């Protein structure tokens, strides 16, 4: 077969631009006739309207009437001479036209693809949930699968390969049906997003675009900024299977415009570094990784099931469970990691005391104790809890293994398919030895694991675990901002948000919720030149607002001289910047009398007239935004939660899900402040979602914030 010349490839892409624009014109005319020019149009749960239009065109696209001029300008971009510049212009037209076509489907139905097996538009909250995994390279890149693979089994191998490497996957076209026919799990939990077919591929493009808008601080219509950002991150590549049609070719050049490279199984002349042919499906992934310069850090784990971050969110439900421990099984289950003397740790040793899974009845339950002994010259007791919390993550990376909770509040399940494939409890040892040495190799040189399923033996070992937990809690309880002479900066997100820096203190964890003071301390020990750096507080410049000379100097350098001052204890003056990974946004109410706290999972309206997605667009990207801060959930109940602004008792509203999930911690903090009934004075969406209703509620319940001076004076 003769290769498709670049001349013909460019011509096909230009044809795709014409086709997509024609479809968009027709769809828009029909919508205008039916609804009128003032009808709002938007994707659900995003603050970026139509993201591709927002980033590349810059004009507002909030109503049907605003879309017509955008499509009109697309016509002027199309030129028929088959050059690479014209193909890229046609790619932009294809992208913007597809964005309009897809957005129109959401006018009457926020879930137009429900029941189809397609996700369609991926909400902002998913990108923010993935943010930390992107910035610490747990997800080193994203693959877009397009077309129809000639060998469905090879397609499954490609997906497993990508998942084992931590690559996020977006599927479009007939590959979705092929994967479904092979029972490959798709959806948010498996980090494999089946966005749809045809023009629905634009949801892969606007996914990457919103990463730049959310984390990079790229502004509306900044074409150079978006191009520069996407050339570096997130590292997206396209694996294209089967013959190219016009729209697919146009979309391919849209992907190139957005910094991606294309690896196709079709015979094409190719464009160096941008479009290449790899005829053998099993070699396409490696070629793409090399093109994008993606370095996979995950060490291979020798177990009989697939292993990788893609399975972190997998849930093993009761009908699929072969064996379970703890939780609803109501059996003894705990885990303990301890530093031991050198002569007490035999590196690589795995011992199972009691029966393993293959000797247990299907559908049964068991006790389990996961005991990990480590040795390292730089390892200390302070780091035990940090490493122990990784057990949850590392076990969940195994396909068919489900682990939730920590310490002696665990719930573990293994699925029937995983056990049939050969997964056993002994493999927890292989996982933990490999991953602990991979991630903490600078402080840990020996790891041995003991798995106890004999209940009597597990009970004998429980008192030691409980004693260690109590000792750790006592040490952590003594850690306050005043008791230490240094904090830590966290620049994990710098690859995505170059001008943001977190300042992590004993009483304020990182806004992603994943890095506390001890984590940062351990990280600096592991990598002295890494993203966590100790900062001597230095002279206290403002005790009430929480400002220190040494911290200011560190923030100034870490933000490329853009942020001169940082206050730890107020959200109203020089607050901490946000990257976009925040779990919760705290925002001042319209009357400046209280604050609300809204979590990214909540899709509804808040009493300040903005949804989480809109708030996030104002807060992220490394900006200081007085009156608004991004935080980790646990910070809400910290003693150092905005104390200069009235603290915990300023909170007047939060979504019900957040309030109920944190109720015990909220109640404990309220009691510490002498307000035992306070939690029930915090309104939620079942009470009100507007400003007037919140004020009425606060008066009705005699909310403590009403007795405080306004936040703005």
C-alpha positions as CSV (number, residue, x, y, z in Angstrom):
1,X,0.0,0.0,0.0
2,X,1.3,3.4,-0.9
3,X,1.7,5.8,2.0
4,X,-0.7,8.8,2.2
5,X,1.3,11.8,1.2
6,X,1.4,14.8,3.4
7,X,-0.2,16.7,0.5
8,X,-3.2,14.4,0.7
9,X,-3.2,14.3,4.5
10,X,-3.4,18.1,4.6
11,X,-6.1,18.1,2.0
12,X,-8.1,15.6,4.0
13,X,-7.8,17.7,7.2
14,X,-9.0,20.8,5.3
15,X,-11.9,18.8,4.0
16,X,-12.6,17.8,7.6
17,X,-12.7,21.5,8.6
18,X,-15.3,22.2,5.9
19,X,-17.4,19.2,6.9
20,X,-17.4,20.0,10.7
21,X,-18.2,23.7,10.0
22,X,-21.1,22.7,7.8
23,X,-22.5,20.4,10.5
24,X,-22.1,23.1,13.1
25,X,-23.8,25.7,10.9
26,X,-26.8,23.5,10.4
27,X,-27.1,22.5,14.0
28,X,-26.8,26.1,15.2
29,X,-29.4,27.3,12.7
30,X,-31.8,24.6,13.9
31,X,-31.2,25.6,17.6
32,X,-31.7,29.3,16.9
33,X,-34.9,28.6,15.1
34,X,-36.1,26.5,18.0
35,X,-34.8,28.4,21.0
36,X,-33.9,32.0,19.9
37,X,-30.6,33.8,20.2
38,X,-30.8,34.5,24.0
39,X,-31.0,30.8,25.0
40,X,-28.1,29.9,27.3
41,X,-25.7,27.3,26.1
42,X,-23.0,25.6,28.3
43,X,-21.4,22.4,29.2
44,X,-22.3,21.1,32.7
45,X,-20.0,21.7,35.7
46,X,-17.4,23.9,34.1
47,X,-16.4,27.6,34.5
48,X,-15.0,27.7,31.0
49,X,-18.2,27.9,28.9
50,X,-17.0,26.1,25.7
51,X,-13.4,25.5,26.7
52,X,-11.8,25.3,23.2
53,X,-13.6,28.5,22.2
54,X,-12.7,30.1,25.6
55,X,-9.0,29.4,25.1
56,X,-8.4,29.7,21.4
57,X,-11.0,32.2,20.3
58,X,-11.5,34.2,23.5
59,X,-15.0,35.5,22.8
60,X,-17.9,34.7,25.2
61,X,-19.9,31.7,24.2
62,X,-22.8,31.8,26.7
63,X,-25.8,32.1,24.4
64,X,-26.8,30.7,21.0
65,X,-26.5,34.2,19.5
66,X,-22.9,34.4,20.5
67,X,-22.0,31.3,18.7
68,X,-22.8,32.5,15.2
69,X,-20.0,35.1,14.9
70,X,-17.5,32.5,16.1
71,X,-18.5,30.1,13.3
72,X,-18.5,33.0,10.8
73,X,-14.9,33.7,11.7
74,X,-14.0,30.0,11.3
75,X,-14.9,30.3,7.6
76,X,-12.2,32.9,7.1
77,X,-9.6,30.5,8.5
78,X,-10.2,27.8,5.9
79,X,-8.0,27.9,2.8
80,X,-7.9,25.1,0.3
81,X,-4.1,25.0,-0.5
82,X,-2.9,21.8,1.2
83,X,-0.1,23.1,3.4
84,X,0.7,22.3,7.0
85,X,-0.3,25.8,8.1
86,X,-3.7,25.4,6.4
87,X,-4.1,21.9,7.9
88,X,-3.5,23.3,11.4
89,X,-6.0,26.1,10.7
90,X,-8.5,23.5,9.6
91,X,-7.8,21.6,12.8
92,X,-8.7,24.7,14.8
93,X,-11.9,25.0,12.8
94,X,-12.8,21.4,13.3
95,X,-12.2,21.8,17.0
96,X,-14.3,24.9,17.4
97,X,-17.1,23.6,15.2
98,X,-17.1,20.3,17.1
99,X,-17.3,22.2,20.4
100,X,-20.4,24.0,19.1
101,X,-22.0,20.8,17.8
102,X,-21.5,19.0,21.1
103,X,-22.5,22.0,23.3
104,X,-25.8,22.2,21.5
105,X,-26.6,18.7,22.7
106,X,-26.7,19.9,26.3
107,X,-29.3,22.6,25.8
108,X,-32.2,20.5,27.0
109,X,-30.4,17.6,28.6
110,X,-27.4,17.8,31.0
111,X,-26.9,14.1,30.3
112,X,-27.4,13.6,26.6
113,X,-25.3,10.4,26.4
114,X,-26.8,8.6,29.4
115,X,-27.3,5.0,28.6
116,X,-25.1,5.1,25.5
117,X,-21.9,4.0,27.2
118,X,-20.4,7.4,26.4
119,X,-19.4,10.0,28.9
120,X,-19.4,13.0,26.7
121,X,-18.1,16.2,28.4
122,X,-15.8,15.5,31.4
123,X,-16.6,17.9,34.2
124,X,-14.0,20.2,35.7
125,X,-14.1,18.4,39.0
126,X,-12.6,15.3,37.4
127,X,-9.6,17.3,36.1
128,X,-9.1,18.8,39.6
129,X,-9.4,15.4,41.3
130,X,-6.7,14.2,38.9
131,X,-4.6,17.3,39.4
132,X,-2.3,15.9,42.2
133,X,-1.7,12.7,40.2
134,X,-0.7,14.7,37.2
135,X,1.7,16.9,39.1
136,X,3.5,14.2,41.0
137,X,3.8,12.1,37.8
138,X,1.5,9.3,39.1
139,X,-0.2,10.1,35.8
140,X,2.8,10.9,33.5
141,X,0.7,11.6,30.4
142,X,-2.6,11.1,28.6
143,X,-3.4,8.9,25.6
144,X,-6.3,9.5,23.3
145,X,-7.5,6.3,21.5
146,X,-9.3,7.0,18.2
147,X,-10.8,4.8,15.5
148,X,-11.2,1.0,15.2
149,X,-8.3,-1.3,16.0
150,X,-7.9,-4.1,13.5
151,X,-6.9,-6.5,16.4
152,X,-9.2,-6.1,19.4
153,X,-7.0,-8.2,21.6
154,X,-4.0,-6.0,20.8
155,X,-6.2,-3.0,21.8
156,X,-6.8,-4.6,25.2
157,X,-3.0,-5.2,25.5
158,X,-2.4,-1.5,24.7
159,X,-4.9,-0.4,27.3
160,X,-3.3,-2.7,30.0
161,X,0.1,-1.4,29.0
162,X,-1.0,2.2,29.3
163,X,-2.7,1.5,32.7
164,X,0.4,-0.2,34.1
165,X,2.4,2.9,33.2
166,X,-0.1,5.2,34.9
167,X,-1.2,6.8,31.6
168,X,-4.7,8.4,31.6
169,X,-6.8,7.1,28.7
170,X,-9.5,8.9,26.7
171,X,-11.3,6.7,24.1
172,X,-13.2,8.0,21.1
173,X,-14.8,6.1,18.2
174,X,-15.3,2.4,17.7
175,X,-12.5,1.5,20.1
176,X,-15.1,2.1,22.9
177,X,-17.3,-0.7,21.6
178,X,-14.3,-2.9,21.1
179,X,-13.2,-2.4,24.7
180,X,-16.7,-3.0,26.0
181,X,-16.9,-6.3,24.1
182,X,-13.8,-7.4,25.9
183,X,-15.2,-6.4,29.4
184,X,-12.6,-3.7,29.9
185,X,-13.9,-1.4,32.7
186,X,-14.3,2.2,31.6
187,X,-15.2,5.4,33.5
188,X,-13.8,7.7,36.1
189,X,-12.8,5.0,38.5
190,X,-10.5,3.3,36.0
191,X,-9.2,6.5,34.5
192,X,-10.4,5.4,31.1
193,X,-12.9,7.9,29.7
194,X,-15.1,6.8,26.8
195,X,-16.1,10.3,25.6
196,X,-17.9,9.2,22.4
197,X,-17.6,9.1,18.6
198,X,-17.4,11.6,15.8
199,X,-17.3,15.2,17.0
200,X,-17.3,14.0,20.5
201,X,-13.5,13.7,20.3
202,X,-13.5,17.4,21.1
203,X,-14.0,16.3,24.7
204,X,-10.5,14.9,24.7
205,X,-9.1,18.2,23.4
206,X,-11.0,20.4,25.9
207,X,-9.9,18.1,28.7
208,X,-6.3,19.0,28.0
209,X,-7.2,22.7,27.4
210,X,-8.9,22.9,30.8
211,X,-5.8,21.6,32.5
212,X,-4.0,24.6,31.2
213,X,-6.8,27.0,32.2
214,X,-7.2,25.4,35.6
215,X,-3.6,25.0,36.7
216,X,-1.5,27.2,34.5
217,X,-3.3,30.5,34.9
218,X,-3.7,30.8,31.1
219,X,-6.3,33.5,30.4
220,X,-9.2,33.6,27.9
221,X,-8.1,34.0,24.3
222,X,-4.3,33.7,25.1
223,X,-3.4,31.7,22.0
224,X,0.3,31.9,22.6
225,X,-0.1,31.0,26.3
226,X,-2.3,28.0,25.6
227,X,0.0,26.7,22.9
228,X,3.1,27.2,25.0
229,X,1.6,25.5,28.0
230,X,0.2,22.5,26.1
231,X,3.5,21.9,24.4
232,X,4.9,21.0,27.8
233,X,2.0,19.6,29.9
234,X,-0.1,17.6,30.2
235,X,1.8,15.3,27.8
236,X,-1.0,14.1,25.5
237,X,-0.6,11.7,22.5
238,X,-3.1,10.2,20.1
239,X,-3.1,6.5,19.0
240,X,-5.1,6.5,15.8
241,X,-6.4,3.1,14.4
242,X,-7.9,2.4,11.0
243,X,-8.4,4.6,7.9
244,X,-8.6,8.3,8.4
245,X,-11.8,10.1,7.4
246,X,-12.0,13.8,6.9
247,X,-13.3,14.8,10.4
248,X,-10.8,12.5,12.1
249,X,-8.0,14.1,10.1
250,X,-9.2,17.5,11.0
251,X,-9.3,16.5,14.7
252,X,-5.8,15.0,14.4
253,X,-4.5,18.4,13.4
254,X,-6.5,20.0,16.2
255,X,-4.6,17.7,18.5
256,X,-1.3,18.7,17.0
257,X,-2.3,22.4,17.4
258,X,-2.8,21.6,21.1
259,X,0.6,20.1,21.6
260,X,-0.1,16.4,21.0
261,X,1.6,14.0,18.7
262,X,-0.2,11.4,16.5
263,X,0.9,7.7,16.2
264,X,-1.2,6.0,13.5
265,X,-1.2,2.4,12.2
266,X,-2.0,3.8,8.7
267,X,0.7,4.3,6.1
268,X,1.4,8.0,6.1
269,X,4.3,10.1,4.9
270,X,4.4,11.6,8.4
271,X,5.6,14.8,10.0
272,X,8.7,14.5,12.2
273,X,7.9,14.7,15.9
274,X,4.2,15.2,15.2
275,X,2.7,12.4,13.0
276,X,4.3,9.0,12.6
277,X,3.3,5.6,11.4
278,X,3.8,2.5,13.6
279,X,2.2,-0.5,11.8
280,X,2.4,-2.9,14.8
281,X,-0.2,-2.1,17.5
282,X,2.0,-3.4,20.3
283,X,4.8,-0.9,19.4
284,X,2.6,2.2,19.3
285,X,2.7,3.0,23.0
286,X,6.5,3.0,23.2
287,X,6.8,5.1,20.1
288,X,4.3,7.7,21.6
289,X,6.1,7.8,24.9
290,X,9.4,8.5,23.2
291,X,7.8,11.2,21.0
292,X,6.4,13.0,24.0
293,X,9.4,12.4,26.2
294,X,7.4,10.6,28.8
295,X,9.5,8.8,31.4
296,X,7.5,6.2,33.3
297,X,8.7,6.0,36.9
298,X,6.5,3.0,38.0
299,X,8.6,-0.1,38.9
300,X,7.1,-3.3,37.6
301,X,5.3,-5.4,40.3
302,X,5.5,-9.1,39.8
303,X,1.9,-10.2,40.5
304,X,-0.6,-12.2,38.5
305,X,-3.0,-9.2,37.8
306,X,-2.6,-5.9,36.2
307,X,-1.1,-3.2,38.4
308,X,-1.1,0.6,38.1
309,X,-2.7,3.8,39.2
310,X,-5.7,3.2,36.9
311,X,-7.1,0.7,39.4
312,X,-6.8,3.0,42.4
313,X,-10.5,4.0,42.2
314,X,-11.8,0.5,41.4
315,X,-14.5,-0.7,43.7
316,X,-15.0,-4.4,44.4
317,X,-18.7,-4.9,45.1
318,X,-20.2,-7.6,47.2
319,X,-21.4,-9.8,44.3
320,X,-17.9,-9.8,42.8
321,X,-16.1,-10.4,46.1
322,X,-14.2,-13.7,46.7
323,X,-12.9,-12.8,50.2
324,X,-13.1,-9.8,52.5
325,X,-11.7,-8.6,55.8
326,X,-12.6,-5.9,58.3
327,X,-15.4,-3.3,57.5
328,X,-18.7,-4.9,56.8
329,X,-17.2,-8.3,57.3
330,X,-16.7,-7.3,60.9
331,X,-13.5,-9.2,61.3
332,X,-10.3,-8.1,62.9
333,X,-8.2,-6.1,60.4
334,X,-5.3,-3.8,61.0
335,X,-1.9,-2.7,59.5
336,X,1.3,-1.5,61.1
337,X,4.6,-0.3,59.7
338,X,7.5,-0.1,62.0
339,X,11.2,0.8,61.8
340,X,13.3,-2.1,63.1
341,X,17.0,-2.6,63.8
342,X,19.0,-3.8,60.9
343,X,19.4,-7.4,62.2
344,X,15.6,-7.8,62.5
345,X,14.7,-7.1,58.9
346,X,15.4,-9.6,56.2
347,X,15.0,-7.7,52.9
348,X,12.4,-9.2,50.6
349,X,11.0,-11.7,53.1
350,X,7.3,-12.4,52.9
351,X,5.6,-14.6,55.4
352,X,1.9,-15.6,55.6
353,X,0.7,-16.8,59.0
354,X,-2.5,-18.6,58.5
355,X,-4.4,-19.7,55.4
356,X,-4.0,-17.7,52.1
357,X,-6.8,-17.0,49.8
358,X,-6.6,-20.3,47.9
359,X,-7.4,-22.1,51.1
360,X,-10.4,-19.9,51.9
361,X,-14.1,-20.5,50.8
362,X,-15.4,-18.2,48.1
363,X,-17.6,-15.5,49.5
364,X,-16.0,-15.9,52.9
365,X,-14.4,-13.5,55.4
366,X,-11.2,-13.5,57.3
367,X,-9.1,-11.6,59.9
368,X,-6.0,-9.9,58.5
369,X,-3.0,-8.1,59.9
370,X,-0.6,-6.5,57.5
371,X,2.7,-6.0,59.3
372,X,5.6,-4.2,57.5
373,X,9.1,-4.0,59.0
374,X,11.6,-1.5,57.5
375,X,15.1,-0.6,58.1
376,X,17.2,2.3,56.8
377,X,20.0,4.5,58.2
378,X,17.9,7.6,57.6
379,X,14.6,6.1,58.6
380,X,13.0,7.4,61.8
381,X,9.8,6.8,63.8
382,X,8.4,10.1,62.6
383,X,8.1,8.7,59.1
384,X,6.4,5.4,60.1
385,X,2.9,6.9,59.6
386,X,3.8,8.5,56.3
387,X,4.9,5.1,54.9
388,X,2.1,3.2,56.5
389,X,-0.5,5.4,54.8
390,X,0.9,4.3,51.4
391,X,-0.3,0.8,52.1
392,X,-3.8,1.9,51.1
393,X,-2.6,3.4,47.8
394,X,-0.2,0.6,46.8
395,X,-2.7,-2.2,47.5
396,X,-5.4,-0.4,45.5
397,X,-3.1,-0.3,42.4
398,X,-3.7,-4.0,42.0
399,X,-6.6,-4.9,39.7
400,X,-9.3,-6.6,41.8
401,X,-7.9,-5.6,45.2
402,X,-9.8,-3.0,47.2
403,X,-8.5,-1.4,50.4
404,X,-10.1,1.4,52.3
405,X,-9.3,2.9,55.7
406,X,-6.1,2.8,57.7
407,X,-4.7,1.5,61.0
408,X,-7.2,-0.8,62.7
409,X,-10.2,0.6,60.7
410,X,-9.7,-1.4,57.5
411,X,-11.9,-3.0,54.9
412,X,-10.3,-5.2,52.3
413,X,-11.8,-7.2,49.4
414,X,-10.4,-9.3,46.6
415,X,-12.5,-9.9,43.6
416,X,-13.4,-13.3,42.1
417,X,-11.7,-12.6,38.8
418,X,-8.5,-11.5,40.6
419,X,-8.4,-14.6,42.7
420,X,-9.1,-16.7,39.7
421,X,-6.1,-15.0,38.0
422,X,-3.9,-16.1,41.0
423,X,-4.0,-13.0,43.3
424,X,-3.2,-14.0,46.9
425,X,-2.6,-12.1,50.1
426,X,1.1,-13.0,49.8
427,X,1.2,-10.7,46.8
428,X,0.5,-7.8,49.2
429,X,4.1,-8.5,50.3
430,X,5.4,-8.2,46.7
431,X,3.5,-5.0,46.2
432,X,4.7,-3.3,49.4
433,X,8.3,-4.4,49.1
434,X,8.6,-3.1,45.6
435,X,6.7,0.1,46.0
436,X,8.1,1.2,49.4
437,X,11.6,0.8,48.1
438,X,10.7,2.5,44.8
439,X,9.1,5.6,46.5
440,X,11.2,5.7,49.7
441,X,14.5,4.2,48.6
442,X,16.5,7.1,50.0
443,X,15.4,6.3,53.5
444,X,14.5,2.6,53.4
445,X,16.9,-0.1,52.3
446,X,15.2,-3.2,53.7
447,X,11.5,-4.2,53.8
448,X,9.9,-7.4,55.0
449,X,6.2,-8.2,55.2
450,X,4.2,-10.5,57.4
451,X,0.5,-11.2,56.5
452,X,-1.5,-12.7,59.4
453,X,-4.8,-14.3,58.6
454,X,-4.9,-16.6,61.7
455,X,-7.3,-14.7,64.0
456,X,-5.7,-15.8,67.3
457,X,-2.2,-14.7,66.1
458,X,-3.6,-11.4,64.8
459,X,-5.1,-10.7,68.2
460,X,-1.8,-11.3,69.9
461,X,-0.2,-8.7,67.7
462,X,-3.0,-6.1,68.0
463,X,-1.9,-4.5,71.4
464,X,1.5,-3.5,69.9
465,X,-0.3,-1.8,67.0
466,X,-2.6,0.1,69.3
467,X,0.3,1.2,71.5
468,X,2.2,2.5,68.4
469,X,-0.9,4.3,67.1
470,X,-1.3,6.1,70.6
471,X,2.4,7.1,70.6
472,X,2.1,8.5,67.1
473,X,-1.0,10.5,68.0
474,X,0.7,11.9,71.1
475,X,3.7,13.1,69.0
476,X,1.5,14.6,66.3
477,X,-0.8,16.3,68.9
478,X,2.3,18.1,70.1
479,X,3.1,19.4,66.6
480,X,1.8,23.0,66.4
481,X,2.8,25.9,64.3
482,X,4.4,27.5,67.4
483,X,6.3,24.3,68.3
484,X,8.4,24.2,65.2
485,X,11.0,26.6,63.8
486,X,10.4,25.8,60.2
487,X,7.6,25.1,57.7
488,X,7.9,23.5,54.3
489,X,7.1,24.7,50.8
490,X,5.5,22.3,48.4
491,X,6.2,22.8,44.7
492,X,4.8,19.5,43.5
493,X,2.3,21.4,41.4
494,X,5.0,23.7,39.8
495,X,5.0,21.7,36.6
496,X,1.3,22.6,36.2
497,X,1.1,25.9,38.1
498,X,4.5,27.5,37.9
499,X,3.6,30.5,40.0
500,X,2.0,28.6,42.9
501,X,3.5,27.4,46.1
502,X,1.9,25.8,49.1
503,X,3.3,26.5,52.6
504,X,2.7,23.5,54.7
505,X,2.7,23.9,58.5
506,X,1.9,21.4,61.3
507,X,-1.6,22.8,61.4
508,X,-2.2,23.5,57.7
509,X,-1.8,20.7,55.2
510,X,-1.4,21.3,51.5
511,X,-4.6,22.4,49.6
512,X,-4.6,19.1,47.7
513,X,-5.2,17.3,51.1
514,X,-2.3,14.9,50.3
515,X,0.7,16.5,51.9
516,X,1.0,17.3,55.6
517,X,3.9,18.6,57.6
518,X,5.3,15.2,58.4
519,X,4.9,14.1,54.7
520,X,6.8,17.2,53.6
521,X,9.5,16.5,56.2
522,X,9.9,12.9,55.0
523,X,9.9,14.1,51.4
524,X,12.8,16.5,52.0
525,X,14.7,13.7,53.7
526,X,14.1,11.4,50.7
527,X,15.0,14.1,48.1
528,X,16.8,17.2,49.5
529,X,16.5,18.9,46.1
530,X,12.8,17.8,45.6
531,X,9.5,19.7,45.7
532,X,9.4,20.0,49.5
533,X,11.9,22.4,51.0
534,X,12.2,23.4,54.7
535,X,11.8,27.1,55.3
536,X,13.1,28.7,58.5
537,X,10.2,30.9,59.7
538,X,12.5,33.7,60.8
539,X,11.3,37.0,62.3
540,X,7.6,37.1,63.0
541,X,6.2,40.1,61.2
542,X,2.5,39.7,62.1
543,X,1.6,37.1,64.8
544,X,-2.2,37.5,64.3
545,X,-2.2,37.1,60.5
546,X,0.7,34.6,60.5
547,X,3.5,36.3,58.6
548,X,7.2,35.6,58.9
549,X,10.2,37.1,57.1
550,X,11.7,33.8,56.2
551,X,8.5,32.4,54.7
552,X,8.0,35.6,52.7
553,X,11.4,35.3,51.2
554,X,10.8,31.6,50.3
555,X,7.4,32.4,48.7
556,X,8.9,35.3,46.7
557,X,11.6,33.1,45.2
558,X,9.2,30.1,44.6
559,X,6.7,32.2,42.7
560,X,9.3,33.8,40.4
561,X,9.1,37.1,42.4
562,X,5.4,37.5,41.8
563,X,4.1,37.0,45.4
564,X,5.9,39.2,48.0
565,X,3.9,38.4,51.1
566,X,2.0,35.4,52.5
567,X,-0.3,35.3,55.5
568,X,-1.1,31.9,56.9
569,X,-3.9,32.9,59.2
570,X,-6.2,35.1,57.1
571,X,-8.0,34.7,53.8
572,X,-8.6,38.5,53.5
573,X,-5.1,39.8,53.0
574,X,-2.2,38.2,51.0
575,X,-3.6,34.6,51.3
576,X,-2.0,31.5,50.0
577,X,-2.1,31.0,46.3
578,X,-4.0,28.0,44.7
579,X,-2.9,25.7,41.9
580,X,-6.3,24.1,41.2
581,X,-5.9,20.8,43.1
582,X,-7.8,22.1,46.1
583,X,-10.3,19.8,47.8
584,X,-12.4,22.7,49.1
585,X,-12.9,26.4,48.4
586,X,-13.6,28.8,51.3
587,X,-15.2,32.0,50.1
588,X,-16.5,35.1,51.8
589,X,-20.3,35.7,51.7
590,X,-21.8,38.7,49.9
591,X,-22.5,40.5,53.1
592,X,-18.9,39.8,54.4
593,X,-20.3,38.4,57.6
594,X,-19.5,34.7,57.1
595,X,-17.8,32.2,54.9
596,X,-18.9,29.2,53.0
597,X,-16.9,26.0,52.3
598,X,-17.7,24.1,49.1
599,X,-16.1,20.8,48.0
600,X,-15.3,20.0,44.4
601,X,-17.8,17.1,44.3
602,X,-20.7,19.4,44.9
603,X,-22.3,20.4,41.5
604,X,-25.0,22.8,42.7
605,X,-25.3,26.5,43.4
606,X,-23.9,28.2,46.5
607,X,-25.2,31.2,48.5
608,X,-22.6,33.5,46.8
609,X,-24.1,32.9,43.4
610,X,-21.4,30.7,42.0
611,X,-20.9,27.0,41.6
612,X,-17.7,25.3,42.6
613,X,-16.5,25.3,39.0
614,X,-17.0,29.1,38.7
615,X,-15.2,29.7,42.0
616,X,-12.4,27.5,41.0
617,X,-11.8,29.6,37.8
618,X,-11.3,32.6,40.0
619,X,-9.1,31.0,42.7
620,X,-6.7,28.7,40.8
621,X,-3.6,29.3,38.6
622,X,-1.3,30.7,41.3
623,X,-3.2,33.9,42.1
624,X,-3.7,35.5,45.5
625,X,-7.5,36.2,45.7
626,X,-8.4,38.0,48.9
627,X,-11.7,36.6,50.3
628,X,-11.2,33.2,48.6
629,X,-8.8,30.3,49.4
630,X,-8.4,26.7,48.3
631,X,-7.8,24.3,51.1
632,X,-7.6,20.6,52.0
633,X,-10.7,19.2,53.9
634,X,-8.9,18.6,57.1
635,X,-7.8,22.2,57.4
636,X,-11.4,23.3,58.1
637,X,-11.2,21.8,61.6
638,X,-7.6,23.0,62.3
639,X,-6.9,25.3,65.1
640,X,-5.3,27.5,62.5
641,X,-8.3,27.8,60.2
642,X,-8.4,31.5,59.4
643,X,-8.1,32.5,63.1
644,X,-7.5,36.2,62.1
645,X,-10.9,36.2,60.4
646,X,-12.9,34.6,63.2
647,X,-11.9,31.0,62.5
648,X,-14.1,27.9,62.4
649,X,-17.1,29.7,63.8
650,X,-17.3,31.9,60.6
651,X,-18.5,28.9,58.6
652,X,-22.2,29.5,57.7
653,X,-22.8,27.1,54.8
654,X,-21.4,23.9,53.3
655,X,-22.8,21.2,51.1
656,X,-24.6,18.4,53.0
657,X,-22.2,15.7,51.7
658,X,-19.2,17.6,53.0
659,X,-20.9,18.3,56.4
660,X,-21.9,14.7,56.9
661,X,-18.6,13.3,55.8
662,X,-16.8,15.5,58.3
663,X,-19.5,15.6,61.0
664,X,-17.4,13.9,63.7
665,X,-14.4,16.2,63.2
666,X,-16.6,19.3,62.9
667,X,-18.5,18.4,66.1
668,X,-15.2,17.8,68.0
669,X,-13.9,21.2,66.9
670,X,-17.2,22.9,67.8
671,X,-17.1,21.4,71.3
672,X,-13.4,22.6,71.7
673,X,-14.7,26.1,71.0
674,X,-17.6,25.8,73.5
675,X,-20.3,25.7,70.8
676,X,-21.5,22.1,70.9
677,X,-24.6,22.8,68.7
678,X,-22.7,24.7,66.1
679,X,-22.6,22.0,63.4
680,X,-26.4,22.1,63.0
681,X,-26.2,25.9,62.6
682,X,-24.2,25.4,59.4
683,X,-26.7,25.6,56.6
684,X,-26.5,23.4,53.5
685,X,-28.3,23.2,50.1
686,X,-31.4,21.6,51.7
687,X,-31.8,24.9,53.7
688,X,-30.8,27.5,51.1
689,X,-28.6,28.2,48.1
690,X,-29.1,32.0,48.0
691,X,-27.7,34.9,49.9
692,X,-30.9,36.1,51.4
693,X,-31.9,32.7,52.5
694,X,-28.5,32.3,54.3
695,X,-28.9,35.5,56.1
696,X,-32.4,34.5,57.3
697,X,-31.1,31.1,58.4
698,X,-28.2,32.7,60.3
699,X,-30.6,35.0,62.2
700,X,-33.0,32.1,62.9
701,X,-30.3,29.9,64.5
702,X,-28.4,32.8,66.1
703,X,-25.2,32.0,64.2
704,X,-22.0,33.1,66.0
705,X,-20.7,34.9,62.9
706,X,-23.4,37.5,63.4
707,X,-21.7,38.7,66.5
708,X,-18.3,39.1,64.8
709,X,-17.2,42.2,62.9
710,X,-17.6,42.0,59.1
711,X,-14.7,40.6,57.2
712,X,-14.5,43.8,55.2
713,X,-14.3,47.0,57.3
